[in-house]
Amino acid sequence: GVQNYERTPDAEYADRDASFFVDYAHYKFGVPKRNIKTFINDKAGLINIKLALKQWLRGSVDPSQ
């Protein structure tokens, strides 16, 4: 969730909503916290997301399935 974008209007409370959704996905959907990655504000850039997906998914995916 990014609250303050550079080129678009601010998305007020987007960072807070992202944190709330993590809790919702965990407690209501039963998604383990280790399977949830949260990107908020300055950490929600394309490079950080790509790096996290590359590193995290590589260790989380079972190629035999």
PDBQT receptor file of N, H, CA, C and O in Angstrom, charges set to zero:
ATOM      1  N   GLY A   1       0.819  -1.169   0.000  1.00  0.00    +0.000 N 
ATOM      2  CA  GLY A   1       0.000   0.000   0.000  1.00  0.00    +0.000 C 
ATOM      3  C   GLY A   1       0.876   1.250   0.000  1.00  0.00    +0.000 C 
ATOM      4  O   GLY A   1       1.785   1.389   0.818  1.00  0.00    +0.000 OA
ATOM      5  N   VAL A   2       0.593   2.127  -0.905  1.00  0.00    +0.000 N 
ATOM      6  H   VAL A   2      -0.145   2.014  -1.570  1.00  0.00    +0.000 HD
ATOM      7  CA  VAL A   2       1.344   3.372  -1.010  1.00  0.00    +0.000 C 
ATOM      8  C   VAL A   2       0.396   4.533  -0.755  1.00  0.00    +0.000 C 
ATOM      9  O   VAL A   2      -0.605   4.698  -1.453  1.00  0.00    +0.000 OA
ATOM     10  N   GLN A   3       0.714   5.318   0.231  1.00  0.00    +0.000 N 
ATOM     11  H   GLN A   3       1.527   5.184   0.798  1.00  0.00    +0.000 HD
ATOM     12  CA  GLN A   3      -0.134   6.451   0.572  1.00  0.00    +0.000 C 
ATOM     13  C   GLN A   3       0.187   7.672  -0.281  1.00  0.00    +0.000 C 
ATOM     14  O   GLN A   3      -0.723   8.364  -0.735  1.00  0.00    +0.000 OA
ATOM     15  N   ASN A   4       1.462   7.941  -0.503  1.00  0.00    +0.000 N 
ATOM     16  H   ASN A   4       2.202   7.378  -0.134  1.00  0.00    +0.000 HD
ATOM     17  CA  ASN A   4       1.875   9.148  -1.224  1.00  0.00    +0.000 C 
ATOM     18  C   ASN A   4       2.579   8.785  -2.521  1.00  0.00    +0.000 C 
ATOM     19  O   ASN A   4       3.762   8.447  -2.527  1.00  0.00    +0.000 OA
ATOM     20  N   TYR A   5       1.842   8.857  -3.611  1.00  0.00    +0.000 N 
ATOM     21  H   TYR A   5       0.880   9.132  -3.606  1.00  0.00    +0.000 HD
ATOM     22  CA  TYR A   5       2.422   8.587  -4.928  1.00  0.00    +0.000 C 
ATOM     23  C   TYR A   5       3.110   9.839  -5.452  1.00  0.00    +0.000 C 
ATOM     24  O   TYR A   5       2.786  10.957  -5.052  1.00  0.00    +0.000 OA
ATOM     25  N   GLU A   6       4.064   9.634  -6.354  1.00  0.00    +0.000 N 
ATOM     26  H   GLU A   6       4.328   8.726  -6.679  1.00  0.00    +0.000 HD
ATOM     27  CA  GLU A   6       4.778  10.772  -6.937  1.00  0.00    +0.000 C 
ATOM     28  C   GLU A   6       3.954  11.489  -7.991  1.00  0.00    +0.000 C 
ATOM     29  O   GLU A   6       3.973  12.718  -8.058  1.00  0.00    +0.000 OA
ATOM     30  N   ARG A   7       3.227  10.737  -8.819  1.00  0.00    +0.000 N 
ATOM     31  H   ARG A   7       3.211   9.738  -8.764  1.00  0.00    +0.000 HD
ATOM     32  CA  ARG A   7       2.574  11.333  -9.992  1.00  0.00    +0.000 C 
ATOM     33  C   ARG A   7       1.053  11.253  -9.969  1.00  0.00    +0.000 C 
ATOM     34  O   ARG A   7       0.409  11.634 -10.946  1.00  0.00    +0.000 OA
ATOM     35  N   THR A   8       0.480  10.781  -8.909  1.00  0.00    +0.000 N 
ATOM     36  H   THR A   8       1.003  10.472  -8.115  1.00  0.00    +0.000 HD
ATOM     37  CA  THR A   8      -0.975  10.684  -8.812  1.00  0.00    +0.000 C 
ATOM     38  C   THR A   8      -1.419  11.232  -7.465  1.00  0.00    +0.000 C 
ATOM     39  O   THR A   8      -0.594  11.446  -6.577  1.00  0.00    +0.000 OA
ATOM     40  N   PRO A   9      -2.704  11.457  -7.312  1.00  0.00    +0.000 N 
ATOM     41  CA  PRO A   9      -3.186  11.943  -6.009  1.00  0.00    +0.000 C 
ATOM     42  C   PRO A   9      -2.881  10.933  -4.900  1.00  0.00    +0.000 C 
ATOM     43  O   PRO A   9      -2.809   9.727  -5.135  1.00  0.00    +0.000 OA
ATOM     44  N   ASP A  10      -2.706  11.454  -3.703  1.00  0.00    +0.000 N 
ATOM     45  H   ASP A  10      -2.765  12.433  -3.512  1.00  0.00    +0.000 HD
ATOM     46  CA  ASP A  10      -2.431  10.583  -2.553  1.00  0.00    +0.000 C 
ATOM     47  C   ASP A  10      -3.578   9.594  -2.338  1.00  0.00    +0.000 C 
ATOM     48  O   ASP A  10      -4.747   9.919  -2.545  1.00  0.00    +0.000 OA
ATOM     49  N   ALA A  11      -3.224   8.417  -1.932  1.00  0.00    +0.000 N 
ATOM     50  H   ALA A  11      -2.274   8.153  -1.764  1.00  0.00    +0.000 HD
ATOM     51  CA  ALA A  11      -4.201   7.393  -1.570  1.00  0.00    +0.000 C 
ATOM     52  C   ALA A  11      -4.206   7.320  -0.044  1.00  0.00    +0.000 C 
ATOM     53  O   ALA A  11      -3.550   6.471   0.559  1.00  0.00    +0.000 OA
ATOM     54  N   GLU A  12      -4.952   8.219   0.551  1.00  0.00    +0.000 N 
ATOM     55  H   GLU A  12      -5.486   8.909   0.061  1.00  0.00    +0.000 HD
ATOM     56  CA  GLU A  12      -4.954   8.342   2.002  1.00  0.00    +0.000 C 
ATOM     57  C   GLU A  12      -5.311   7.011   2.660  1.00  0.00    +0.000 C 
ATOM     58  O   GLU A  12      -6.295   6.371   2.290  1.00  0.00    +0.000 OA
ATOM     59  N   TYR A  13      -4.526   6.614   3.610  1.00  0.00    +0.000 N 
ATOM     60  H   TYR A  13      -3.726   7.134   3.910  1.00  0.00    +0.000 HD
ATOM     61  CA  TYR A  13      -4.687   5.394   4.404  1.00  0.00    +0.000 C 
ATOM     62  C   TYR A  13      -4.355   4.110   3.654  1.00  0.00    +0.000 C 
ATOM     63  O   TYR A  13      -4.616   3.030   4.185  1.00  0.00    +0.000 OA
ATOM     64  N   ALA A  14      -3.796   4.170   2.456  1.00  0.00    +0.000 N 
ATOM     65  H   ALA A  14      -3.585   5.047   2.025  1.00  0.00    +0.000 HD
ATOM     66  CA  ALA A  14      -3.469   2.955   1.712  1.00  0.00    +0.000 C 
ATOM     67  C   ALA A  14      -2.445   2.107   2.459  1.00  0.00    +0.000 C 
ATOM     68  O   ALA A  14      -2.529   0.879   2.452  1.00  0.00    +0.000 OA
ATOM     69  N   ASP A  15      -1.495   2.748   3.094  1.00  0.00    +0.000 N 
ATOM     70  H   ASP A  15      -1.426   3.746   3.101  1.00  0.00    +0.000 HD
ATOM     71  CA  ASP A  15      -0.491   1.995   3.849  1.00  0.00    +0.000 C 
ATOM     72  C   ASP A  15      -1.131   1.274   5.033  1.00  0.00    +0.000 C 
ATOM     73  O   ASP A  15      -0.795   0.125   5.322  1.00  0.00    +0.000 OA
ATOM     74  N   ARG A  16      -2.036   1.941   5.705  1.00  0.00    +0.000 N 
ATOM     75  H   ARG A  16      -2.309   2.874   5.470  1.00  0.00    +0.000 HD
ATOM     76  CA  ARG A  16      -2.739   1.328   6.837  1.00  0.00    +0.000 C 
ATOM     77  C   ARG A  16      -3.641   0.190   6.356  1.00  0.00    +0.000 C 
ATOM     78  O   ARG A  16      -3.716  -0.862   6.992  1.00  0.00    +0.000 OA
ATOM     79  N   ASP A  17      -4.322   0.408   5.231  1.00  0.00    +0.000 N 
ATOM     80  H   ASP A  17      -4.260   1.262   4.715  1.00  0.00    +0.000 HD
ATOM     81  CA  ASP A  17      -5.197  -0.626   4.679  1.00  0.00    +0.000 C 
ATOM     82  C   ASP A  17      -4.415  -1.883   4.318  1.00  0.00    +0.000 C 
ATOM     83  O   ASP A  17      -4.907  -2.996   4.506  1.00  0.00    +0.000 OA
ATOM     84  N   ALA A  18      -3.209  -1.713   3.806  1.00  0.00    +0.000 N 
ATOM     85  H   ALA A  18      -2.810  -0.809   3.654  1.00  0.00    +0.000 HD
ATOM     86  CA  ALA A  18      -2.377  -2.869   3.469  1.00  0.00    +0.000 C 
ATOM     87  C   ALA A  18      -2.056  -3.681   4.722  1.00  0.00    +0.000 C 
ATOM     88  O   ALA A  18      -2.092  -4.911   4.696  1.00  0.00    +0.000 OA
ATOM     89  N   SER A  19      -1.749  -3.005   5.793  1.00  0.00    +0.000 N 
ATOM     90  H   SER A  19      -1.720  -2.006   5.814  1.00  0.00    +0.000 HD
ATOM     91  CA  SER A  19      -1.463  -3.697   7.057  1.00  0.00    +0.000 C 
ATOM     92  C   SER A  19      -2.701  -4.412   7.588  1.00  0.00    +0.000 C 
ATOM     93  O   SER A  19      -2.611  -5.533   8.090  1.00  0.00    +0.000 OA
ATOM     94  N   PHE A  20      -3.847  -3.764   7.477  1.00  0.00    +0.000 N 
ATOM     95  H   PHE A  20      -3.920  -2.854   7.069  1.00  0.00    +0.000 HD
ATOM     96  CA  PHE A  20      -5.100  -4.396   7.912  1.00  0.00    +0.000 C 
ATOM     97  C   PHE A  20      -5.406  -5.636   7.071  1.00  0.00    +0.000 C 
ATOM     98  O   PHE A  20      -5.871  -6.650   7.591  1.00  0.00    +0.000 OA
ATOM     99  N   PHE A  21      -5.138  -5.544   5.763  1.00  0.00    +0.000 N 
ATOM    100  H   PHE A  21      -4.760  -4.720   5.340  1.00  0.00    +0.000 HD
ATOM    101  CA  PHE A  21      -5.425  -6.686   4.908  1.00  0.00    +0.000 C 
ATOM    102  C   PHE A  21      -4.528  -7.876   5.240  1.00  0.00    +0.000 C 
ATOM    103  O   PHE A  21      -4.967  -9.023   5.150  1.00  0.00    +0.000 OA
ATOM    104  N   VAL A  22      -3.294  -7.621   5.617  1.00  0.00    +0.000 N 
ATOM    105  H   VAL A  22      -2.937  -6.690   5.690  1.00  0.00    +0.000 HD
ATOM    106  CA  VAL A  22      -2.405  -8.713   6.043  1.00  0.00    +0.000 C 
ATOM    107  C   VAL A  22      -3.038  -9.458   7.205  1.00  0.00    +0.000 C 
ATOM    108  O   VAL A  22      -3.096 -10.688   7.197  1.00  0.00    +0.000 OA
ATOM    109  N   ASP A  23      -3.510  -8.730   8.199  1.00  0.00    +0.000 N 
ATOM    110  H   ASP A  23      -3.462  -7.731   8.205  1.00  0.00    +0.000 HD
ATOM    111  CA  ASP A  23      -4.164  -9.368   9.345  1.00  0.00    +0.000 C 
ATOM    112  C   ASP A  23      -5.427 -10.110   8.917  1.00  0.00    +0.000 C 
ATOM    113  O   ASP A  23      -5.689 -11.217   9.387  1.00  0.00    +0.000 OA
ATOM    114  N   TYR A  24      -6.202  -9.507   8.036  1.00  0.00    +0.000 N 
ATOM    115  H   TYR A  24      -5.990  -8.607   7.654  1.00  0.00    +0.000 HD
ATOM    116  CA  TYR A  24      -7.444 -10.126   7.564  1.00  0.00    +0.000 C 
ATOM    117  C   TYR A  24      -7.143 -11.432   6.827  1.00  0.00    +0.000 C 
ATOM    118  O   TYR A  24      -7.772 -12.457   7.091  1.00  0.00    +0.000 OA
ATOM    119  N   ALA A  25      -6.184 -11.391   5.908  1.00  0.00    +0.000 N 
ATOM    120  H   ALA A  25      -5.673 -10.558   5.694  1.00  0.00    +0.000 HD
ATOM    121  CA  ALA A  25      -5.829 -12.595   5.156  1.00  0.00    +0.000 C 
ATOM    122  C   ALA A  25      -5.336 -13.701   6.085  1.00  0.00    +0.000 C 
ATOM    123  O   ALA A  25      -5.620 -14.880   5.871  1.00  0.00    +0.000 OA
ATOM    124  N   HIS A  26      -4.609 -13.312   7.097  1.00  0.00    +0.000 N 
ATOM    125  H   HIS A  26      -4.378 -12.354   7.271  1.00  0.00    +0.000 HD
ATOM    126  CA  HIS A  26      -4.077 -14.299   8.037  1.00  0.00    +0.000 C 
ATOM    127  C   HIS A  26      -5.176 -14.888   8.925  1.00  0.00    +0.000 C 
ATOM    128  O   HIS A  26      -5.321 -16.107   9.010  1.00  0.00    +0.000 OA
ATOM    129  N   TYR A  27      -5.932 -14.037   9.572  1.00  0.00    +0.000 N 
ATOM    130  H   TYR A  27      -5.814 -13.047   9.504  1.00  0.00    +0.000 HD
ATOM    131  CA  TYR A  27      -6.914 -14.510  10.547  1.00  0.00    +0.000 C 
ATOM    132  C   TYR A  27      -8.207 -15.024   9.928  1.00  0.00    +0.000 C 
ATOM    133  O   TYR A  27      -8.779 -15.987  10.438  1.00  0.00    +0.000 OA
ATOM    134  N   LYS A  28      -8.681 -14.424   8.860  1.00  0.00    +0.000 N 
ATOM    135  H   LYS A  28      -8.216 -13.642   8.445  1.00  0.00    +0.000 HD
ATOM    136  CA  LYS A  28      -9.961 -14.839   8.267  1.00  0.00    +0.000 C 
ATOM    137  C   LYS A  28      -9.804 -15.886   7.178  1.00  0.00    +0.000 C 
ATOM    138  O   LYS A  28     -10.633 -16.789   7.067  1.00  0.00    +0.000 OA
ATOM    139  N   PHE A  29      -8.740 -15.778   6.362  1.00  0.00    +0.000 N 
ATOM    140  H   PHE A  29      -8.066 -15.044   6.452  1.00  0.00    +0.000 HD
ATOM    141  CA  PHE A  29      -8.530 -16.740   5.288  1.00  0.00    +0.000 C 
ATOM    142  C   PHE A  29      -7.579 -17.856   5.681  1.00  0.00    +0.000 C 
ATOM    143  O   PHE A  29      -7.476 -18.865   4.983  1.00  0.00    +0.000 OA
ATOM    144  N   GLY A  30      -6.886 -17.677   6.796  1.00  0.00    +0.000 N 
ATOM    145  H   GLY A  30      -6.970 -16.857   7.362  1.00  0.00    +0.000 HD
ATOM    146  CA  GLY A  30      -5.963 -18.701   7.253  1.00  0.00    +0.000 C 
ATOM    147  C   GLY A  30      -4.637 -18.744   6.506  1.00  0.00    +0.000 C 
ATOM    148  O   GLY A  30      -3.929 -19.750   6.556  1.00  0.00    +0.000 OA
ATOM    149  N   VAL A  31      -4.301 -17.674   5.822  1.00  0.00    +0.000 N 
ATOM    150  H   VAL A  31      -4.877 -16.857   5.781  1.00  0.00    +0.000 HD
ATOM    151  CA  VAL A  31      -3.028 -17.631   5.097  1.00  0.00    +0.000 C 
ATOM    152  C   VAL A  31      -1.899 -17.486   6.116  1.00  0.00    +0.000 C 
ATOM    153  O   VAL A  31      -1.909 -16.540   6.903  1.00  0.00    +0.000 OA
ATOM    154  N   PRO A  32      -0.930 -18.397   6.120  1.00  0.00    +0.000 N 
ATOM    155  CA  PRO A  32       0.180 -18.264   7.067  1.00  0.00    +0.000 C 
ATOM    156  C   PRO A  32       0.936 -16.951   6.837  1.00  0.00    +0.000 C 
ATOM    157  O   PRO A  32       1.124 -16.532   5.695  1.00  0.00    +0.000 OA
ATOM    158  N   LYS A  33       1.362 -16.315   7.908  1.00  0.00    +0.000 N 
ATOM    159  H   LYS A  33       1.210 -16.655   8.836  1.00  0.00    +0.000 HD
ATOM    160  CA  LYS A  33       2.086 -15.035   7.794  1.00  0.00    +0.000 C 
ATOM    161  C   LYS A  33       3.335 -15.176   6.935  1.00  0.00    +0.000 C 
ATOM    162  O   LYS A  33       3.731 -14.219   6.269  1.00  0.00    +0.000 OA
ATOM    163  N   ARG A  34       3.960 -16.343   6.937  1.00  0.00    +0.000 N 
ATOM    164  H   ARG A  34       3.638 -17.120   7.478  1.00  0.00    +0.000 HD
ATOM    165  CA  ARG A  34       5.173 -16.534   6.126  1.00  0.00    +0.000 C 
ATOM    166  C   ARG A  34       4.850 -16.496   4.627  1.00  0.00    +0.000 C 
ATOM    167  O   ARG A  34       5.756 -16.353   3.805  1.00  0.00    +0.000 OA
ATOM    168  N   ASN A  35       3.569 -16.622   4.268  1.00  0.00    +0.000 N 
ATOM    169  H   ASN A  35       2.833 -16.738   4.936  1.00  0.00    +0.000 HD
ATOM    170  CA  ASN A  35       3.153 -16.589   2.868  1.00  0.00    +0.000 C 
ATOM    171  C   ASN A  35       2.611 -15.223   2.453  1.00  0.00    +0.000 C 
ATOM    172  O   ASN A  35       2.047 -15.081   1.368  1.00  0.00    +0.000 OA
ATOM    173  N   ILE A  36       2.779 -14.235   3.300  1.00  0.00    +0.000 N 
ATOM    174  H   ILE A  36       3.237 -14.350   4.181  1.00  0.00    +0.000 HD
ATOM    175  CA  ILE A  36       2.297 -12.888   3.006  1.00  0.00    +0.000 C 
ATOM    176  C   ILE A  36       3.481 -11.930   2.999  1.00  0.00    +0.000 C 
ATOM    177  O   ILE A  36       4.247 -11.868   3.961  1.00  0.00    +0.000 OA
ATOM    178  N   LYS A  37       3.620 -11.204   1.936  1.00  0.00    +0.000 N 
ATOM    179  H   LYS A  37       2.998 -11.255   1.155  1.00  0.00    +0.000 HD
ATOM    180  CA  LYS A  37       4.645 -10.162   1.857  1.00  0.00    +0.000 C 
ATOM    181  C   LYS A  37       3.931  -8.825   1.796  1.00  0.00    +0.000 C 
ATOM    182  O   LYS A  37       2.985  -8.653   1.027  1.00  0.00    +0.000 OA
ATOM    183  N   THR A  38       4.380  -7.885   2.601  1.00  0.00    +0.000 N 
ATOM    184  H   THR A  38       5.148  -8.025   3.225  1.00  0.00    +0.000 HD
ATOM    185  CA  THR A  38       3.756  -6.572   2.655  1.00  0.00    +0.000 C 
ATOM    186  C   THR A  38       4.738  -5.520   2.162  1.00  0.00    +0.000 C 
ATOM    187  O   THR A  38       5.887  -5.459   2.600  1.00  0.00    +0.000 OA
ATOM    188  N   PHE A  39       4.262  -4.704   1.248  1.00  0.00    +0.000 N 
ATOM    189  H   PHE A  39       3.329  -4.753   0.892  1.00  0.00    +0.000 HD
ATOM    190  CA  PHE A  39       5.069  -3.617   0.709  1.00  0.00    +0.000 C 
ATOM    191  C   PHE A  39       4.339  -2.316   0.983  1.00  0.00    +0.000 C 
ATOM    192  O   PHE A  39       3.244  -2.086   0.471  1.00  0.00    +0.000 OA
ATOM    193  N   ILE A  40       4.952  -1.469   1.795  1.00  0.00    +0.000 N 
ATOM    194  H   ILE A  40       5.842  -1.656   2.212  1.00  0.00    +0.000 HD
ATOM    195  CA  ILE A  40       4.296  -0.229   2.216  1.00  0.00    +0.000 C 
ATOM    196  C   ILE A  40       5.194   0.963   1.897  1.00  0.00    +0.000 C 
ATOM    197  O   ILE A  40       6.396   0.963   2.159  1.00  0.00    +0.000 OA
ATOM    198  N   ASN A  41       4.552   1.976   1.320  1.00  0.00    +0.000 N 
ATOM    199  H   ASN A  41       3.575   1.976   1.108  1.00  0.00    +0.000 HD
ATOM    200  CA  ASN A  41       5.176   3.261   0.993  1.00  0.00    +0.000 C 
ATOM    201  C   ASN A  41       6.483   3.105   0.225  1.00  0.00    +0.000 C 
ATOM    202  O   ASN A  41       6.470   2.560  -0.879  1.00  0.00    +0.000 OA
ATOM    203  N   ASP A  42       7.605   3.559   0.761  1.00  0.00    +0.000 N 
ATOM    204  H   ASP A  42       7.616   4.002   1.658  1.00  0.00    +0.000 HD
ATOM    205  CA  ASP A  42       8.857   3.551  -0.009  1.00  0.00    +0.000 C 
ATOM    206  C   ASP A  42       9.377   2.148  -0.288  1.00  0.00    +0.000 C 
ATOM    207  O   ASP A  42      10.262   1.986  -1.128  1.00  0.00    +0.000 OA
ATOM    208  N   LYS A  43       8.862   1.140   0.381  1.00  0.00    +0.000 N 
ATOM    209  H   LYS A  43       8.143   1.272   1.064  1.00  0.00    +0.000 HD
ATOM    210  CA  LYS A  43       9.266  -0.250   0.142  1.00  0.00    +0.000 C 
ATOM    211  C   LYS A  43       8.420  -0.906  -0.946  1.00  0.00    +0.000 C 
ATOM    212  O   LYS A  43       8.672  -2.053  -1.313  1.00  0.00    +0.000 OA
ATOM    213  N   ALA A  44       7.418  -0.191  -1.468  1.00  0.00    +0.000 N 
ATOM    214  H   ALA A  44       7.213   0.742  -1.171  1.00  0.00    +0.000 HD
ATOM    215  CA  ALA A  44       6.483  -0.756  -2.440  1.00  0.00    +0.000 C 
ATOM    216  C   ALA A  44       6.867  -0.419  -3.877  1.00  0.00    +0.000 C 
ATOM    217  O   ALA A  44       6.004  -0.347  -4.751  1.00  0.00    +0.000 OA
ATOM    218  N   GLY A  45       8.138  -0.218  -4.118  1.00  0.00    +0.000 N 
ATOM    219  H   GLY A  45       8.840  -0.277  -3.408  1.00  0.00    +0.000 HD
ATOM    220  CA  GLY A  45       8.595   0.074  -5.477  1.00  0.00    +0.000 C 
ATOM    221  C   GLY A  45       8.801  -1.188  -6.282  1.00  0.00    +0.000 C 
ATOM    222  O   GLY A  45       8.897  -2.285  -5.731  1.00  0.00    +0.000 OA
ATOM    223  N   LEU A  46       8.867  -1.027  -7.572  1.00  0.00    +0.000 N 
ATOM    224  H   LEU A  46       8.789  -0.136  -8.019  1.00  0.00    +0.000 HD
ATOM    225  CA  LEU A  46       8.994  -2.154  -8.488  1.00  0.00    +0.000 C 
ATOM    226  C   LEU A  46      10.226  -3.005  -8.194  1.00  0.00    +0.000 C 
ATOM    227  O   LEU A  46      10.146  -4.233  -8.217  1.00  0.00    +0.000 OA
ATOM    228  N   ILE A  47      11.343  -2.379  -7.922  1.00  0.00    +0.000 N 
ATOM    229  H   ILE A  47      11.408  -1.382  -7.902  1.00  0.00    +0.000 HD
ATOM    230  CA  ILE A  47      12.575  -3.139  -7.665  1.00  0.00    +0.000 C 
ATOM    231  C   ILE A  47      12.444  -3.992  -6.411  1.00  0.00    +0.000 C 
ATOM    232  O   ILE A  47      12.814  -5.166  -6.424  1.00  0.00    +0.000 OA
ATOM    233  N   ASN A  48      11.922  -3.419  -5.326  1.00  0.00    +0.000 N 
ATOM    234  H   ASN A  48      11.621  -2.466  -5.316  1.00  0.00    +0.000 HD
ATOM    235  CA  ASN A  48      11.750  -4.192  -4.093  1.00  0.00    +0.000 C 
ATOM    236  C   ASN A  48      10.793  -5.358  -4.293  1.00  0.00    +0.000 C 
ATOM    237  O   ASN A  48      11.023  -6.451  -3.775  1.00  0.00    +0.000 OA
ATOM    238  N   ILE A  49       9.729  -5.128  -5.038  1.00  0.00    +0.000 N 
ATOM    239  H   ILE A  49       9.542  -4.240  -5.459  1.00  0.00    +0.000 HD
ATOM    240  CA  ILE A  49       8.750  -6.194  -5.280  1.00  0.00    +0.000 C 
ATOM    241  C   ILE A  49       9.363  -7.297  -6.125  1.00  0.00    +0.000 C 
ATOM    242  O   ILE A  49       9.199  -8.475  -5.811  1.00  0.00    +0.000 OA
ATOM    243  N   LYS A  50      10.066  -6.938  -7.190  1.00  0.00    +0.000 N 
ATOM    244  H   LYS A  50      10.200  -5.981  -7.446  1.00  0.00    +0.000 HD
ATOM    245  CA  LYS A  50      10.701  -7.950  -8.041  1.00  0.00    +0.000 C 
ATOM    246  C   LYS A  50      11.743  -8.764  -7.282  1.00  0.00    +0.000 C 
ATOM    247  O   LYS A  50      11.801  -9.986  -7.423  1.00  0.00    +0.000 OA
ATOM    248  N   LEU A  51      12.561  -8.094  -6.483  1.00  0.00    +0.000 N 
ATOM    249  H   LEU A  51      12.514  -7.102  -6.369  1.00  0.00    +0.000 HD
ATOM    250  CA  LEU A  51      13.570  -8.815  -5.697  1.00  0.00    +0.000 C 
ATOM    251  C   LEU A  51      12.928  -9.764  -4.699  1.00  0.00    +0.000 C 
ATOM    252  O   LEU A  51      13.358 -10.908  -4.553  1.00  0.00    +0.000 OA
ATOM    253  N   ALA A  52      11.909  -9.292  -4.022  1.00  0.00    +0.000 N 
ATOM    254  H   ALA A  52      11.559  -8.362  -4.140  1.00  0.00    +0.000 HD
ATOM    255  CA  ALA A  52      11.235 -10.140  -3.040  1.00  0.00    +0.000 C 
ATOM    256  C   ALA A  52      10.595 -11.347  -3.713  1.00  0.00    +0.000 C 
ATOM    257  O   ALA A  52      10.692 -12.465  -3.208  1.00  0.00    +0.000 OA
ATOM    258  N   LEU A  53       9.945 -11.126  -4.845  1.00  0.00    +0.000 N 
ATOM    259  H   LEU A  53       9.867 -10.218  -5.255  1.00  0.00    +0.000 HD
ATOM    260  CA  LEU A  53       9.328 -12.249  -5.545  1.00  0.00    +0.000 C 
ATOM    261  C   LEU A  53      10.364 -13.258  -6.004  1.00  0.00    +0.000 C 
ATOM    262  O   LEU A  53      10.173 -14.467  -5.871  1.00  0.00    +0.000 OA
ATOM    263  N   LYS A  54      11.442 -12.759  -6.536  1.00  0.00    +0.000 N 
ATOM    264  H   LYS A  54      11.596 -11.777  -6.644  1.00  0.00    +0.000 HD
ATOM    265  CA  LYS A  54      12.491 -13.659  -7.025  1.00  0.00    +0.000 C 
ATOM    266  C   LYS A  54      13.073 -14.493  -5.880  1.00  0.00    +0.000 C 
ATOM    267  O   LYS A  54      13.211 -15.710  -6.010  1.00  0.00    +0.000 OA
ATOM    268  N   GLN A  55      13.411 -13.855  -4.774  1.00  0.00    +0.000 N 
ATOM    269  H   GLN A  55      13.299 -12.866  -4.668  1.00  0.00    +0.000 HD
ATOM    270  CA  GLN A  55      14.034 -14.549  -3.645  1.00  0.00    +0.000 C 
ATOM    271  C   GLN A  55      13.025 -15.392  -2.872  1.00  0.00    +0.000 C 
ATOM    272  O   GLN A  55      13.283 -16.556  -2.566  1.00  0.00    +0.000 OA
ATOM    273  N   TRP A  56      11.901 -14.811  -2.567  1.00  0.00    +0.000 N 
ATOM    274  H   TRP A  56      11.691 -13.866  -2.815  1.00  0.00    +0.000 HD
ATOM    275  CA  TRP A  56      10.905 -15.471  -1.724  1.00  0.00    +0.000 C 
ATOM    276  C   TRP A  56      10.235 -16.634  -2.444  1.00  0.00    +0.000 C 
ATOM    277  O   TRP A  56      10.112 -17.725  -1.887  1.00  0.00    +0.000 OA
ATOM    278  N   LEU A  57       9.803 -16.405  -3.676  1.00  0.00    +0.000 N 
ATOM    279  H   LEU A  57       9.902 -15.518  -4.128  1.00  0.00    +0.000 HD
ATOM    280  CA  LEU A  57       9.122 -17.472  -4.401  1.00  0.00    +0.000 C 
ATOM    281  C   LEU A  57      10.042 -18.638  -4.707  1.00  0.00    +0.000 C 
ATOM    282  O   LEU A  57       9.625 -19.795  -4.664  1.00  0.00    +0.000 OA
ATOM    283  N   ARG A  58      11.279 -18.334  -5.012  1.00  0.00    +0.000 N 
ATOM    284  H   ARG A  58      11.617 -17.394  -5.047  1.00  0.00    +0.000 HD
ATOM    285  CA  ARG A  58      12.230 -19.410  -5.313  1.00  0.00    +0.000 C 
ATOM    286  C   ARG A  58      12.310 -20.389  -4.137  1.00  0.00    +0.000 C 
ATOM    287  O   ARG A  58      12.410 -21.598  -4.346  1.00  0.00    +0.000 OA
ATOM    288  N   GLY A  59      12.268 -19.880  -2.919  1.00  0.00    +0.000 N 
ATOM    289  H   GLY A  59      12.188 -18.898  -2.749  1.00  0.00    +0.000 HD
ATOM    290  CA  GLY A  59      12.342 -20.754  -1.757  1.00  0.00    +0.000 C 
ATOM    291  C   GLY A  59      11.006 -21.321  -1.325  1.00  0.00    +0.000 C 
ATOM    292  O   GLY A  59      10.959 -22.190  -0.454  1.00  0.00    +0.000 OA
ATOM    293  N   SER A  60       9.916 -20.848  -1.917  1.00  0.00    +0.000 N 
ATOM    294  H   SER A  60       9.954 -20.143  -2.625  1.00  0.00    +0.000 HD
ATOM    295  CA  SER A  60       8.585 -21.260  -1.497  1.00  0.00    +0.000 C 
ATOM    296  C   SER A  60       7.879 -22.200  -2.470  1.00  0.00    +0.000 C 
ATOM    297  O   SER A  60       6.905 -22.858  -2.103  1.00  0.00    +0.000 OA
ATOM    298  N   VAL A  61       8.361 -22.266  -3.697  1.00  0.00    +0.000 N 
ATOM    299  H   VAL A  61       9.152 -21.732  -3.996  1.00  0.00    +0.000 HD
ATOM    300  CA  VAL A  61       7.680 -23.050  -4.716  1.00  0.00    +0.000 C 
ATOM    301  C   VAL A  61       8.324 -24.428  -4.819  1.00  0.00    +0.000 C 
ATOM    302  O   VAL A  61       9.547 -24.562  -4.845  1.00  0.00    +0.000 OA
ATOM    303  N   ASP A  62       7.477 -25.441  -4.876  1.00  0.00    +0.000 N 
ATOM    304  H   ASP A  62       6.483 -25.333  -4.855  1.00  0.00    +0.000 HD
ATOM    305  CA  ASP A  62       7.942 -26.814  -5.057  1.00  0.00    +0.000 C 
ATOM    306  C   ASP A  62       7.842 -27.151  -6.546  1.00  0.00    +0.000 C 
ATOM    307  O   ASP A  62       6.741 -27.341  -7.062  1.00  0.00    +0.000 OA
ATOM    308  N   PRO A  63       8.987 -27.228  -7.243  1.00  0.00    +0.000 N 
ATOM    309  CA  PRO A  63       8.951 -27.449  -8.689  1.00  0.00    +0.000 C 
ATOM    310  C   PRO A  63       8.343 -28.789  -9.102  1.00  0.00    +0.000 C 
ATOM    311  O   PRO A  63       7.986 -28.967 -10.267  1.00  0.00    +0.000 OA
ATOM    312  N   SER A  64       8.221 -29.721  -8.181  1.00  0.00    +0.000 N 
ATOM    313  H   SER A  64       8.511 -29.577  -7.235  1.00  0.00    +0.000 HD
ATOM    314  CA  SER A  64       7.677 -31.053  -8.531  1.00  0.00    +0.000 C 
ATOM    315  C   SER A  64       6.153 -31.037  -8.600  1.00  0.00    +0.000 C 
ATOM    316  O   SER A  64       5.546 -32.040  -8.973  1.00  0.00    +0.000 OA
ATOM    317  N   GLN A  65       5.531 -29.925  -8.251  1.00  0.00    +0.000 N 
ATOM    318  H   GLN A  65       6.025 -29.110  -7.948  1.00  0.00    +0.000 HD
ATOM    319  CA  GLN A  65       4.062 -29.877  -8.283  1.00  0.00    +0.000 C 
ATOM    320  C   GLN A  65       3.543 -29.051  -9.406  1.00  0.00    +0.000 C 
ATOM    321  O   GLN A  65       2.330 -28.916  -9.564  1.00  0.00    +0.000 OA
TER     322      GLN A  65
